Amino acid sequence: MFRRGLFTAARRTFATGELPVQGKLNHVAIAVPKEKCILQAAAPYKAVVGAKVSDPEDLPEHGVTTVFVELPNTKLELLHPLGENSPIAGFFKKNPLGGIHHICIEVNDLGKSIEDAKAAGLKPLGTEPKIGAHGKPVMFFHPKTADGVLLELEEL
């Protein structure tokens, strides 16, 4: 039900040519513990596959510092806690070594996609979209309603 609700609109717009096809994986976010330097965590991607690595960017409104690792087909978003009350602190209680935190999928119309996701049984985290790390509106959905995955939708 989850897949059908989110991706039915993508197939419809592709067939009519109305909008670019949504549903592309934008990034996979990886939580890096505060004990480890975030640039040190990015170094293997640069060394092994020659990935482009961004400078760290503090996002106080999200309680994280981010570094983006650009790969040919997607990006990795390395997340580092910013401050003692970082929203990813709970993740580290369960996963002290860090790990995959969430996935982000691009959508054409975030408002419509939120409604489609709710109709498919996904529970949004919050009542209104926020501006994400790329400066675009985003909404997160609870992992208990998305097969154990913290899902982020980002408007194109």
C-alpha positions in Angstrom: 0.0 0.0 0.0 2.9 2.4 0.8 4.5 2.0 -2.6 1.2 2.3 -4.5 0.1 5.5 -2.7 3.4 7.3 -3.2 4.3 6.3 -6.7 0.9 6.2 -8.5 1.1 9.9 -9.0 4.6 9.6 -10.5 3.5 7.1 -13.1 0.4 9.3 -14.0 2.5 12.5 -14.5 5.1 10.5 -16.5 2.4 9.2 -18.9 0.9 12.7 -19.4 4.2 14.6 -19.5 2.9 17.1 -16.9 5.8 17.1 -14.5 9.2 15.4 -14.2 8.9 11.9 -12.7 9.2 12.0 -9.0 10.4 9.3 -6.8 14.2 9.7 -7.4 16.4 8.9 -4.4 17.9 12.2 -3.4 20.1 10.9 -0.6 20.8 8.4 2.1 21.6 10.0 5.5 24.2 8.4 7.7 24.5 9.5 11.4 28.1 10.0 12.5 28.7 9.9 16.3 30.0 13.1 18.0 33.2 11.3 19.0 34.2 11.0 15.3 35.1 13.9 13.1 32.5 14.2 10.3 35.2 14.9 7.7 37.0 11.8 8.8 33.8 9.9 8.1 33.7 11.3 4.6 37.3 10.5 3.8 36.9 6.9 2.7 34.2 7.9 0.1 36.7 10.5 -1.4 39.6 8.1 -1.3 37.9 5.0 -2.6 35.5 6.3 -5.3 36.7 9.9 -5.7 33.5 11.4 -4.4 33.1 15.2 -4.1 32.8 16.1 -0.4 31.1 19.3 0.7 32.3 21.5 3.6 30.5 20.9 6.9 27.4 23.1 7.3 25.8 23.7 10.7 22.0 23.6 10.6 21.0 24.8 14.1 17.3 24.7 13.2 17.7 20.9 12.7 20.3 20.3 15.4 22.8 18.8 13.0 26.0 19.5 11.1 25.9 18.0 7.5 28.4 17.0 5.0 27.2 15.9 1.5 29.1 13.2 -0.4 28.2 13.4 -4.0 28.2 10.1 -5.9 27.4 9.7 -9.6 23.8 8.4 -8.9 22.9 10.0 -5.6 24.3 11.6 -2.5 25.1 10.6 1.1 24.3 13.0 3.8 26.6 12.6 6.8 24.8 13.9 10.0 26.7 15.0 13.1 24.9 16.1 16.3 25.0 19.8 16.9 24.5 20.6 20.5 23.4 18.5 23.4 19.7 18.5 22.4 20.2 17.3 18.8 17.2 15.4 17.5 19.5 12.6 16.4 20.6 12.0 20.0 17.9 9.3 20.3 19.2 7.5 17.3 22.7 7.2 19.0 21.1 5.8 22.1 20.0 2.8 20.0 23.0 2.9 17.6 26.1 4.2 19.4 28.3 3.6 16.4 26.0 5.5 14.1 24.6 4.1 10.8 21.9 4.7 8.2 19.5 7.3 9.7 17.0 8.0 6.8 16.4 8.0 3.1 15.2 11.0 1.1 13.0 10.8 -1.9 12.2 13.7 -4.3 8.5 14.6 -5.0 7.0 17.2 -7.3 4.3 18.5 -4.9 5.1 18.0 -1.3 1.6 18.9 -0.1 -0.1 16.3 -2.3 2.6 13.7 -1.5 2.0 14.2 2.2 -1.7 13.6 1.7 -1.0 10.5 -0.4 1.4 9.2 2.2 -1.1 9.8 5.0 -3.7 7.9 2.9 -1.3 5.1 2.6 -0.9 4.9 6.4 2.3 6.9 6.9 2.4 9.2 9.9 4.2 12.5 9.4 6.6 13.8 12.1 5.2 17.3 12.6 2.3 19.2 11.3 4.0 21.4 8.7 6.9 20.9 6.3 10.3 22.4 7.3 13.1 23.7 5.1 15.7 21.0 4.7 19.4 21.0 4.1 19.0 21.8 0.4 16.9 24.8 1.1 13.7 23.0 -0.1 10.6 22.0 1.8 10.7 18.5 3.5 8.6 16.3 5.6 9.7 13.2 7.6 7.5 10.2 8.3 7.7 7.9 11.3 9.7 4.7 10.7 7.0 2.6 12.5 4.7 3.4 9.7 7.2 3.0 6.8 8.6 -0.5 7.3 11.2 0.6 9.8 12.7 3.4 7.6 12.7 7.1 8.6 11.4 8.6 5.3 12.1 12.1 4.2 10.2 13.6 1.2 11.7 16.6 -0.4 10.0 18.8 -2.9 11.8 19.3 -6.2 
